[in-house]
Amino acid sequence: MPIPVYLITGYLGSGKTTLLNHLLATPQLRSQRVALVVNEFGTLGVDGQLLNQAAEHVFELNRGSLFCACIEADFVRTLETIATEIRPEVVLAEASGVAQTSDLKNFFDTPTTRDQFQVRANLCVVDPNFTKVLPYLKASRVQVTWADGLVINKTDLLGETGADRLAAVLSDLNPRASQVRVTHGRVGWEFVQGLQHVPCQSPPTVAPPEQLATCSIPGRSANRREFQAAFRTIQDRLLRLKGIVDFGQGPVLVEGVFDTLTERPFEGQQPRFGITVIGWKITAEDMMRAFAPAIRAANTPLVQISLGGAGQG
């Protein structure tokens, strides 16, 4: 029997990792052998660190997004390992926030994977920031258009009227998808299992998103005042920031989405310190220059990944 696969999509910062952690804690999944495939920008693997406490088998793909040919090969090899060595009862695959659903479908249709796996559902997570990214981030529209189920997350920030408006926008983009409204990613496994999968018919992308750039900056110690100042410097160009740093009181998870920066204690073991920053119409070099003074990387070079033709504008 093919191994069932559930795709988790959604743009940057919508709450995919929080939702995955919730699903893994449900009685249905706690009683099963689950394999996770996590794809994110940057080399630090922040999401994998947040998930490996809840799942035994976590496979991280952190060298780029799924539209990259090298990542496609890694993804297929990972699936082969899962099929031959793990043989889980369920696979959950979290795509990066800028991956398009059209890129995911081909990975499960290779000679070595088509008989081993079956995509059961594509679950897309959205939050109140969706209408901000929709005009210029094509992936956000494609993710919603080809979703089988739509999770409207963070409804506590929307209110009933705001949630109704967002639901109406999503229904216009994808009238067939089932919707559920939640806070903190608390969607029931019953909702996911009840979805009917329709394969994506859009052509795969042939190039990375234009005007998008990302950089990873390793390093443990950070100065909170300088860090916040760097954030304010680029917040008009910021799509996502995520990482683990130490402001002097122990490891904290820092997260930024647009103009909002938050932090909370990191409770995992042996954290990989550093941040990954994703920006729009800004270069990776400019983002590194902004944050490098705040993060003192001990004898560790900065790691940069540039995507598209990002530049000032």
Order of alpha helices (4+ residues) and beta strands (2+ residues): beta-alpha-alpha-beta-alpha-beta-alpha-beta-alpha-beta-alpha-alpha-beta-alpha-beta-alpha-beta-beta-alpha-beta-beta-beta-beta-alpha-beta-beta
